[in-house]
Amino acid sequence: MKIACVGGGPAGLYLSILLKLQDPAHDVTVHERGPEGSTYGWGVTYWRGLLDKLDAHDPASARAVEEHSVRWNHGIAHVRDAATRHPGDEGFGIGRHRLLEILAGRARSLGVRLEFEREITGRNLPPADLVVAADGVHSALRARHTDHFGEKIRTGRNRYIWLGTTQVFDAFTFAFVETDHGWIWCYGYPFSPERSTCVVECAPETWTGLGLHTANEADGLAVLEKLFADVLDGHPLIGRSTAQGGAPWLNFRTLTNRTWHRDNLVLLGDAAHSTHYSIGAGTTLALEDAIALAGALREHTALPEALAHYERERKQALLSIQSAARYSAQWYENLPRYLRLPPDRMFALLGQRHSPLLPYVPPQLYYRMDKAAGQSEALRRLKRWLGPKVARTVHARALASRK
Ligand SMILES: Cc1cc2nc3c(=O)[nH]c(=O)nc-3n(C[C@H](O)[C@H](O)[C@H](O)COP(=O)(O)OP(=O)(O)OC[C@H]3O[C@@H](n4cnc5c(N)ncnc54)[C@H](O)[C@@H]3O)c2cc1C
């Protein structure tokens, strides 16, 4: 089978590895528009479950990924002058550069052709039995058939910027800072022994109030370094290199598609769906898509069946994660609602931000319910049952009132 993967991100590279492992006779090429070793972003988080999956499908790359990751086992939230530390799930961070380097090396060693600096827009689409659009959330291949794919985009209200820092956090670190123009916060996590990621987010009014909308990159970083001085402890924030045009402030775009395939073209990873970065799942989902697509191609000899199977399986698997990501993004958009709580309660509800029930229950009451549910299985079940029900009812009412 001749396969063209457009996009050398985690999704495209991992799929190419799995297909070659499945059948070394497959002719697989990855076309990546950027030069080798250049990528956007800093570190990405993931959890133990991903390592287990990678290990089951390709132990060699799983080992390399684990070896080059750093880990933490607690979270810390700084709110005003208080810091609350909570033991939590073991988490992992790896630099995006490093992850792509590992996957590209492994793909090459298996005989995948990697063509860097090759942008595929549709008109120069290489002939292939299967074309995989793994070209990210702004997919040019998807954009050629927007109506067919039924793309929907929800643009988040808050502004964010993806930065690096030389401060090496020893935990997943949140810092919430109050300014004269509203709250601004950052999420920091290490991804190598020398570097951490630092994503900064705020409401649009705070962004303009602080002058971040007009500041050049250096001045903007200086403002942020001052605001987050306590957690950065004298370390600088780092944008992108000037050659890459500086780190942009963006609004997150949550993408869904009605269908994920058209003839021999299939969407993979962020080209098919995106989930808000605050749940740190996009890379994991992209890799899981690759596992599912490779599995479907192995199980079904007819391409239409394989692609339909892949789409069904992944859409189903994504339902709860997309819901968690939506509620998590909304939690941050409604942050002042939670920042009135004492810091330990606020942090407890930060951990509950995926809950469909939380937006509809006063935070103090929710906190008490959650505490009680911790001691009673019956209450836990009630909470799980009530959450989606309340969310559905409120959503249906909102739709009806718009008609
Ligand atoms: C601020 C932020 C923080 C994040 N943090 C995390 C995290 O902690 N954990 C996590 O799991 N995920 C995180 N993510 C999400 C994660 O980065 C993405 O979900 C993941 O990179 C998707 O992988 P992909 O391979 O589908 O797409 P991408 O990684 O976007 O790769 C697409 C590739 O296609 C190439 N390309 C694009 N167009 C073309 C073209 N026309 N021709 C050829 N090549 C092309 C691009 O250069 C790119 O290399 C974060 C995202 C953001 C924005």
PDBQT file of the ligand as one rigid body, heavy atoms in Angstrom, charges set to zero:
ROOT
HETATM    1  C1  LIG A 501      -0.697  25.931  24.378  1.00  0.00    +0.000 C 
HETATM    2  C2  LIG A 501      -0.805  24.476  24.075  1.00  0.00    +0.000 A 
HETATM    3  C3  LIG A 501      -0.363  23.551  25.000  1.00  0.00    +0.000 A 
HETATM    4  C4  LIG A 501      -0.476  22.198  24.732  1.00  0.00    +0.000 A 
HETATM    5  N1  LIG A 501      -0.077  21.326  25.675  1.00  0.00    +0.000 NA
HETATM    6  C5  LIG A 501      -0.263  20.020  25.471  1.00  0.00    +0.000 A 
HETATM    7  C6  LIG A 501       0.093  19.085  26.466  1.00  0.00    +0.000 A 
HETATM    8  O1  LIG A 501       0.587  19.454  27.535  1.00  0.00    +0.000 OA
HETATM    9  N2  LIG A 501      -0.130  17.772  26.232  1.00  0.00    +0.000 N 
HETATM   10  C7  LIG A 501      -0.683  17.330  25.071  1.00  0.00    +0.000 A 
HETATM   11  O2  LIG A 501      -0.890  16.116  24.923  1.00  0.00    +0.000 OA
HETATM   12  N3  LIG A 501      -1.015  18.186  24.098  1.00  0.00    +0.000 NA
HETATM   13  C8  LIG A 501      -0.827  19.510  24.265  1.00  0.00    +0.000 A 
HETATM   14  N4  LIG A 501      -1.177  20.386  23.287  1.00  0.00    +0.000 N 
HETATM   15  C9  LIG A 501      -1.799  19.890  22.052  1.00  0.00    +0.000 C 
HETATM   16  C10 LIG A 501      -0.801  19.300  21.067  1.00  0.00    +0.000 C 
HETATM   17  O3  LIG A 501       0.226  20.219  20.779  1.00  0.00    +0.000 OA
HETATM   18  C11 LIG A 501      -1.508  18.887  19.774  1.00  0.00    +0.000 C 
HETATM   19  O4  LIG A 501      -2.738  18.300  20.053  1.00  0.00    +0.000 OA
HETATM   20  C12 LIG A 501      -0.660  17.884  18.991  1.00  0.00    +0.000 C 
HETATM   21  O5  LIG A 501       0.527  18.509  18.579  1.00  0.00    +0.000 OA
HETATM   22  C13 LIG A 501      -1.407  17.347  17.777  1.00  0.00    +0.000 C 
HETATM   23  O6  LIG A 501      -0.546  16.579  16.991  1.00  0.00    +0.000 OA
HETATM   24  P1  LIG A 501      -0.740  16.469  15.402  1.00  0.00    +0.000 P 
HETATM   25  O7  LIG A 501       0.354  15.620  14.902  1.00  0.00    +0.000 OA
HETATM   26  O8  LIG A 501      -2.142  16.103  15.110  1.00  0.00    +0.000 OA
HETATM   27  O9  LIG A 501      -0.606  17.968  14.852  1.00  0.00    +0.000 OA
HETATM   28  P2  LIG A 501       0.647  18.944  14.925  1.00  0.00    +0.000 P 
HETATM   29  O10 LIG A 501       1.496  18.638  16.081  1.00  0.00    +0.000 OA
HETATM   30  O11 LIG A 501       0.085  20.315  14.801  1.00  0.00    +0.000 OA
HETATM   31  O12 LIG A 501       1.486  18.609  13.621  1.00  0.00    +0.000 OA
HETATM   32  C14 LIG A 501       1.061  18.966  12.338  1.00  0.00    +0.000 C 
HETATM   33  C15 LIG A 501       2.285  19.028  11.457  1.00  0.00    +0.000 C 
HETATM   34  O13 LIG A 501       1.867  19.246  10.109  1.00  0.00    +0.000 OA
HETATM   35  C16 LIG A 501       2.725  20.186   9.485  1.00  0.00    +0.000 C 
HETATM   36  N5  LIG A 501       1.958  20.798   8.397  1.00  0.00    +0.000 N 
HETATM   37  C17 LIG A 501       0.913  21.657   8.499  1.00  0.00    +0.000 A 
HETATM   38  N6  LIG A 501       0.433  21.951   7.287  1.00  0.00    +0.000 NA
HETATM   39  C18 LIG A 501       1.181  21.270   6.394  1.00  0.00    +0.000 A 
HETATM   40  C19 LIG A 501       1.147  21.162   4.969  1.00  0.00    +0.000 A 
HETATM   41  N7  LIG A 501       0.237  21.845   4.248  1.00  0.00    +0.000 N 
HETATM   42  N8  LIG A 501       2.050  20.359   4.360  1.00  0.00    +0.000 NA
HETATM   43  C20 LIG A 501       2.965  19.660   5.087  1.00  0.00    +0.000 A 
HETATM   44  N9  LIG A 501       3.050  19.734   6.454  1.00  0.00    +0.000 NA
HETATM   45  C21 LIG A 501       2.154  20.528   7.088  1.00  0.00    +0.000 A 
HETATM   46  C22 LIG A 501       3.079  21.156  10.609  1.00  0.00    +0.000 C 
HETATM   47  O14 LIG A 501       4.285  21.831  10.321  1.00  0.00    +0.000 OA
HETATM   48  C23 LIG A 501       3.224  20.193  11.801  1.00  0.00    +0.000 C 
HETATM   49  O15 LIG A 501       4.532  19.701  11.933  1.00  0.00    +0.000 OA
HETATM   50  C24 LIG A 501      -1.046  21.752  23.511  1.00  0.00    +0.000 A 
HETATM   51  C25 LIG A 501      -1.461  22.680  22.561  1.00  0.00    +0.000 A 
HETATM   52  C26 LIG A 501      -1.363  24.038  22.845  1.00  0.00    +0.000 A 
HETATM   53  C27 LIG A 501      -1.831  25.031  21.811  1.00  0.00    +0.000 C 
ENDROOT
TORSDOF 0
